[in-house]
Amino acid sequence: MMRVTIEKAGINGEGIAYLDQKPVFIDGVLPTEVVEIELTQITPTYHRGKVLRRISDHPQRIVPPCPVQAECGGCALMIADVEVQHALKLEHLKQSLRKYVGRLDFRLIKPLVVNPQPLGYRNQFKLPVQTEEGRLVAGLYAQGSNRLVKAKQCLVHDPGLETLKPKILRILERHGETSFDFTTQRGIRTLVLRGFDGQYQLTLVIGKERVDDALVEDLLNLPGLTSVYISVNTVRQTHDVFGCYAVHRGGAKTLPVELNGLRFELSPMAFFQLNRHQAKAIFTQVASLINPSDVVVDAYCGVGAMSLMMAKTGAQVIGVEINPEAIASAKANATLNAIHNARFILGDAQDILTPILNREKVNVLVVDPPRSGLSEGMLEAIQKAKIPTLIYVSCNPSTLAKNLGVLQSLYTIRSITPYDMFTQTPLLEAVVHLTLKTNGS
């Protein structure tokens, strides 16, 4: 047992103390707190510790409203007032920029855009299913484990999702469904539920079995459940929730959602932002940086939500996406909204950016990559292209800063706008506006 002071917060919301100049990562603590810990992992470069007793608390520590917050790990910052959460996220952004970009005028960082709904904002869940004492339960795996943590209600989910969850599980039980078994390759593996404005789309991720029409009919009788799909996934070691495809079994084929006056129809595997309100704010800002005379490439365009918002300015927009289902949805959404100045191309952006530039006089590139950031190939394609304006939409300050460190030789950072998209978690979104340097400056 030893006493340490928490010096700062880590990228996953954990606290960091130091012993013999080595960082000690400790869950469930905040900067300035003094705690007694025991070491649970010792390595040559870092340690991990477990809190035995808090001796002094951060002045804005709160009791988390979720009873399983400490077990789940999904909402690591729920122990702090929202203002503290904002400060910790901004400090992580600044630390990342210092590390990879070097000297940067932090006045370029605009005020953080606050999430007006710090609870109940997530419009989708993907929850693994297990059997406990003969009953089906759904929850989240505790961080770094295969132990399922179930909560009566997840407070960051849309309340409608949580209302439907137990009803779906009881119907599955009545029809004799069990949780997935790798030996038999049968059973319910994951519940995927997404919804907007009281309408919800369910996908049952299952093994090699037939789902009866009577089960589908009973599910569709639940108020608000408008669509049922199944997807087969029997792969043991995978990060993918869905199998290779989803099969429509009943109800509506798509889920409608409205965003900034545009209507989108979503299929189960099509990505859409989990916080619609903050997505609207981000897309609005990106569109404000576009002029009617621009020709824009929107890499990683998904179902075309941001592409179509930019097209509403009058600009010519070319969306690029590697997912065939997303591209099909993007094209359908353009037709649905009668937008004719946006077109969509299936492919990997790093491979087709140059061919596009050979045909089009592109002056704006928008990138919205996954948490891993831009690939080496995409960074090379951007450096080769030298497009005058670059807009980087990021969901990970660490990979954002790393990519900016590479791009800063060619581009000047004009502004960085952070967004609190996922309150209660350490995650932070940002929109970065960059322009190509001229005359070596």
C-alpha positions in Angstrom: 0.0 0.0 0.0 1.3 3.5 -0.9 0.0 7.1 -1.0 0.1 9.0 -4.3 -1.3 12.3 -5.7 -3.1 12.2 -9.0 -1.2 14.6 -11.3 -3.4 14.5 -14.4 -6.0 12.5 -16.3 -5.2 9.9 -19.0 -6.7 9.5 -22.5 -9.2 6.9 -21.2 -10.3 9.0 -18.2 -8.1 7.3 -15.7 -5.9 9.2 -13.2 -2.1 9.3 -13.5 0.3 9.5 -10.6 4.0 8.9 -10.6 6.3 6.6 -8.8 10.1 6.9 -9.4 9.2 9.0 -12.5 7.1 6.1 -14.0 3.4 6.8 -14.6 0.9 4.8 -12.5 -2.6 4.5 -14.2 -5.4 4.4 -11.7 -9.2 4.1 -12.5 -11.8 6.1 -10.8 -9.8 9.1 -9.6 -9.4 12.8 -10.6 -6.4 15.2 -10.8 -5.4 16.6 -7.4 -6.9 13.7 -5.4 -4.7 11.9 -2.9 -5.3 8.2 -2.7 -3.9 5.1 -1.1 -3.3 2.4 -3.8 -1.9 -1.0 -4.3 0.0 -1.8 -7.5 -1.8 -4.4 -9.7 0.7 -4.3 -12.6 4.3 -3.5 -12.7 6.3 -3.0 -16.0 9.6 -1.4 -16.9 7.9 1.7 -18.2 4.6 2.1 -16.3 2.5 0.6 -13.5 -1.2 0.1 -12.9 -2.8 0.7 -9.5 -6.1 0.1 -7.6 -7.6 2.5 -5.1 -7.8 1.3 -1.6 -8.9 4.6 0.0 -9.4 8.2 -1.2 -7.8 10.5 1.3 -8.8 13.8 -0.4 -11.4 14.4 -3.1 -11.4 16.8 -6.1 -13.8 19.7 -5.0 -16.1 18.9 -8.0 -16.2 15.2 -7.6 -19.8 13.9 -7.6 -21.5 10.7 -6.8 -22.2 9.1 -10.2 -25.9 8.7 -10.9 -25.3 5.2 -12.5 -25.0 2.5 -9.8 -22.7 0.4 -12.0 -20.4 3.2 -13.3 -17.3 1.9 -11.6 -17.9 -1.7 -12.8 -18.8 -0.8 -16.4 -16.1 1.7 -17.3 -18.0 3.1 -20.2 -18.6 6.5 -18.5 -15.2 7.0 -16.8 -15.8 10.8 -16.2 -19.3 10.4 -14.6 -17.5 10.9 -11.3 -17.0 14.6 -12.1 -19.1 17.7 -12.6 -19.6 18.4 -16.3 -17.4 21.5 -16.1 -14.6 19.4 -14.9 -15.2 16.9 -17.7 -14.8 19.7 -20.2 -11.6 20.9 -18.6 -10.1 17.4 -18.7 -11.0 16.9 -22.3 -9.5 20.2 -23.4 -6.3 19.5 -21.5 -6.0 16.2 -23.3 -6.4 18.0 -26.6 -3.7 20.5 -25.6 -1.4 17.8 -24.4 -1.7 15.9 -27.6 -1.1 19.1 -29.7 2.0 19.9 -27.6 3.3 16.4 -28.1 2.9 16.2 -31.9 2.5 19.7 -33.3 4.8 21.5 -31.0 4.4 25.2 -30.5 0.9 26.2 -31.3 -1.1 29.3 -30.3 -3.8 27.8 -28.2 -6.0 30.9 -28.9 -6.7 29.0 -32.2 -8.8 26.6 -30.0 -12.3 27.9 -30.0 -14.7 27.6 -27.0 -15.9 24.0 -26.5 -19.4 23.4 -27.9 -21.3 22.0 -24.9 -23.6 19.0 -25.2 -27.0 20.4 -24.2 -28.1 16.8 -23.2 -25.4 15.2 -21.0 -27.6 12.1 -20.4 -29.9 10.2 -22.7 -28.1 11.3 -25.9 -27.0 8.1 -27.5 -29.5 7.0 -30.3 -28.1 3.4 -30.6 -26.8 0.5 -28.5 -25.0 -2.7 -29.4 -25.3 -4.9 -26.3 -24.0 -8.5 -26.0 -26.5 -11.0 -24.6 -25.9 -13.7 -21.9 -28.1 -16.1 -19.9 -28.2 -15.7 -16.2 -30.3 -18.0 -14.0 -32.4 -18.9 -17.1 -33.1 -15.3 -18.1 -31.7 -13.4 -21.0 -29.8 -10.3 -20.0 -28.0 -7.6 -22.0 -25.2 -5.3 -20.9 -21.7 -4.1 -21.6 -18.4 -6.0 -21.0 -16.4 -4.5 -18.2 -13.4 -2.7 -19.6 -10.6 -5.2 -20.6 -12.7 -8.3 -19.7 -15.4 -10.7 -20.9 -17.5 -10.1 -17.7 -20.9 -8.7 -18.6 -22.1 -5.8 -16.5 -25.8 -5.3 -16.7 -27.6 -2.1 -15.7 -31.3 -1.7 -15.2 -31.0 1.5 -17.3 -28.0 2.9 -19.1 -28.3 6.7 -18.5 -26.6 7.8 -21.6 -28.9 5.9 -23.9 -32.1 7.4 -25.4 -34.7 6.4 -22.8 -36.8 4.8 -25.5 -34.0 2.3 -26.2 -34.0 1.3 -22.5 -37.8 1.0 -22.4 -37.7 -1.5 -25.3 -34.7 -3.5 -24.2 -36.3 -5.6 -21.4 -39.5 -6.1 -23.6 -37.4 -7.5 -26.4 -35.5 -9.8 -24.1 -38.8 -11.2 -22.6 -40.2 -11.9 -26.1 -37.0 -13.7 -27.1 -37.4 -15.8 -23.9 -41.0 -16.7 -24.6 -40.0 -18.0 -28.0 -37.3 -20.2 -26.5 -34.3 -18.2 -27.6 -31.1 -18.6 -25.7 -27.8 -16.6 -25.6 -25.2 -17.5 -28.2 -23.1 -20.6 -27.8 -19.9 -21.0 -29.7 -20.1 -24.8 -29.6 -23.5 -25.1 -31.1 -23.1 -21.9 -33.1 -26.7 -21.0 -32.1 -28.4 -18.3 -30.1 -28.7 -14.5 -29.7 -25.3 -12.9 -29.6 -26.0 -9.2 -29.6 -29.0 -6.8 -29.6 -28.5 -3.8 -31.9 -31.2 -1.1 -31.5 -31.3 2.4 -33.0 -34.0 4.9 -32.9 -35.1 8.5 -33.5 -38.3 10.3 -32.6 -40.0 7.3 -31.2 -39.2 4.9 -34.1 -36.7 2.1 -33.5 -34.9 -0.4 -35.7 -33.8 -3.8 -34.2 -31.1 -6.1 -35.5 -30.7 -9.5 -33.8 -27.1 -10.7 -34.3 -27.4 -14.5 -34.1 -25.8 -17.8 -34.9 -26.7 -20.4 -37.5 -30.4 -20.8 -36.9 -33.8 -19.8 -38.3 -35.8 -17.0 -36.6 -39.5 -17.8 -36.7 -41.9 -15.4 -38.3 -44.0 -15.5 -35.1 -41.1 -14.1 -33.2 -40.6 -11.3 -35.7 -44.3 -10.5 -35.5 -44.4 -10.3 -31.8 -41.4 -8.0 -31.8 -43.0 -5.7 -34.3 -46.1 -5.5 -32.0 -43.9 -3.6 -29.5 -44.9 0.1 -29.5 -42.3 2.1 -31.5 -40.4 -0.9 -32.9 -40.8 -0.5 -36.7 -38.2 -2.7 -38.2 -36.5 -6.1 -37.5 -33.4 -7.5 -39.1 -31.1 -10.4 -38.4 -27.4 -10.7 -39.0 -25.3 -13.9 -38.6 -22.0 -13.6 -36.9 -20.3 -16.8 -35.6 -16.7 -15.5 -35.7 -15.0 -16.0 -32.3 -12.3 -13.3 -32.4 -13.7 -10.2 -34.0 -14.4 -6.6 -33.2 -17.2 -6.5 -35.7 -20.7 -6.7 -34.1 -22.5 -7.5 -37.4 -21.8 -10.4 -39.7 -21.2 -9.8 -43.4 -24.7 -8.6 -44.0 -28.1 -7.9 -42.4 -31.3 -9.6 -43.6 -34.6 -7.7 -43.4 -37.3 -9.8 -41.6 -40.2 -7.5 -41.1 -41.5 -3.9 -40.8 -39.9 -0.9 -42.5 -36.7 -1.5 -44.5 -35.1 1.7 -43.3 -35.2 4.0 -40.3 -36.0 7.7 -41.0 -34.0 10.5 -39.3 -34.2 14.3 -39.9 -31.1 16.5 -39.6 -31.0 20.2 -40.4 -33.9 20.0 -42.7 -32.6 16.9 -44.5 -34.2 13.5 -44.3 -32.1 10.3 -44.2 -33.2 6.6 -44.5 -30.8 4.3 -42.5 -30.2 0.6 -42.9 -28.9 -1.3 -39.9 -25.2 -1.4 -40.9 -25.0 2.2 -42.1 -23.1 4.4 -39.7 -24.8 7.5 -38.3 -23.6 9.8 -35.6 -24.7 8.6 -32.1 -25.5 12.1 -30.8 -27.8 13.7 -33.3 -27.8 17.2 -31.7 -24.0 17.5 -31.6 -23.7 16.0 -35.1 -26.0 18.8 -36.3 -23.7 21.4 -34.7 -20.6 19.8 -36.3 -22.1 19.5 -39.8 -23.4 23.1 -39.6 -19.9 24.4 -38.8 -18.3 22.4 -41.6 -20.9 23.6 -44.0 -20.3 27.2 -42.9 -16.7 26.8 -44.1 -17.9 26.0 -47.7 -18.6 28.5 -50.4 -21.1 28.0 -53.2 -18.3 28.0 -55.8 -16.3 25.2 -54.1 -15.7 21.7 -55.4 -15.5 19.5 -52.3 -14.3 16.0 -51.7 -15.8 14.5 -48.6 -13.7 11.5 -47.7 -15.2 8.9 -45.3 -18.7 10.3 -46.2 -20.8 7.4 -44.8 -24.5 7.8 -45.6 -23.8 11.3 -47.0 -25.2 13.4 -44.1 -22.3 16.0 -44.1 -22.0 15.8 -47.9 -25.6 16.8 -48.4 -25.4 19.6 -45.9 -22.4 21.0 -47.8 -24.2 20.6 -51.1 -27.1 22.7 -49.7 -24.6 25.7 -49.9 -24.5 25.3 -53.6 -21.1 23.6 -53.7 -20.3 20.6 -55.9 -19.7 17.7 -53.5 -18.1 14.3 -54.2 -18.5 11.8 -51.4 -16.1 8.9 -51.1 -16.8 5.9 -48.9 -15.3 2.3 -48.8 -18.6 0.7 -47.5 -20.9 -0.3 -50.3 -24.0 -0.2 -48.2 -23.2 3.3 -47.0 -22.6 4.5 -50.6 -26.0 3.0 -51.7 -27.6 4.9 -48.8 -25.9 8.1 -49.6 -27.1 8.0 -53.2 -30.6 7.2 -52.1 -30.5 10.0 -49.6 -29.4 12.5 -52.2 -32.4 11.4 -54.4 -34.7 11.6 -51.3 -33.7 15.2 -50.7 -33.7 16.2 -54.4 -30.1 17.2 -54.2 -28.3 17.0 -57.6 -25.0 18.7 -56.9 -23.6 15.8 -54.8 -22.4 12.5 -56.2 -20.9 9.5 -54.4 -18.1 7.1 -55.3 -17.4 3.7 -53.8 -13.7 3.2 -52.9 -10.8 3.8 -50.5 -10.2 7.6 -50.4 -6.4 7.1 -50.4 -6.6 5.2 -53.7 -9.1 7.4 -55.6 -8.3 10.9 -54.4 -5.6 11.3 -57.1 -7.9 10.1 -59.9 -10.6 12.5 -58.8 -8.1 15.4 -58.8 -7.1 14.4 -62.4 -10.7 15.0 -63.4 -11.9 17.8 -61.1 -10.6 21.1 -59.8 -11.1 20.3 -56.1 -10.4 23.1 -53.7 -11.7 21.7 -50.4 -11.0 18.3 -48.9 -13.1 17.2 -45.9 -11.8 14.2 -43.9 -13.8 12.4 -41.1 -11.7 9.3 -40.3 -12.2 6.7 -37.7 -10.6 6.9 -34.2 -7.3 5.4 -35.7 -7.0 8.7 -37.7 -5.7 9.0 -41.3 -3.8 6.1 -42.7 -0.2 6.6 -44.0 -1.5 6.2 -47.5 -4.2 8.9 -47.0 -1.6 11.3 -45.5 0.6 10.7 -48.5 -2.3 11.3 -50.9 -3.2 14.6 -49.1 0.4 15.8 -49.2 0.6 15.0 -52.9 -2.7 16.6 -53.7 -2.0 20.0 -52.0 -5.7 20.9 -52.0 -6.1 24.6 -50.8 -8.5 24.0 -47.9 -8.5 21.0 -45.6 -11.2 20.4 -43.0 -10.4 17.6 -40.5 -13.3 16.2 -38.4 -11.8 14.2 -35.6 -13.1 11.9 -32.9 -9.7 11.3 -31.3 -7.4 14.1 -30.2 -4.4 11.8 -30.0 -4.5 10.7 -33.7 -5.7 14.1 -34.8 -2.6 15.8 -33.3 -0.4 13.0 -34.7 -1.8 13.6 -38.2 -1.5 17.4 -37.8 2.1 17.0 -36.9 2.7 15.5 -40.3 0.4 17.9 -42.2 1.7 21.1 -40.6 4.7 21.3 -43.1 2.1 22.0 -45.8 -0.9 23.4 -44.0 -1.6 26.3 -41.6 -4.0 25.6 -38.8 -6.7 28.3 -38.8 -9.0 27.1 -36.0 -9.8 24.1 -33.8 -13.3 23.8 -32.5 -13.9 21.1 -29.8 -17.2 19.4 -29.3 -18.4 17.5 -26.2 -20.2 14.8 -28.2 -20.1 12.0 -25.5 -20.6 13.6 -22.1 -19.6 11.3 -19.2 -16.8 9.7 -21.3 -13.3 11.1 -22.0 -14.0 11.2 -25.8 -13.8 14.6 -27.6 -14.7 15.6 -31.2 -13.0 18.5 -33.0 -13.3 20.3 -36.3 -10.0 21.7 -37.6 -9.8 24.3 -40.4 -6.5 24.3 -42.3 -5.3 26.2 -45.4 -2.4 25.4 -47.7 0.7 27.4 -47.1 2.0 29.6 -49.9 5.5 30.8 -50.7 6.9 28.4 -48.1 5.1 30.3 -45.3 
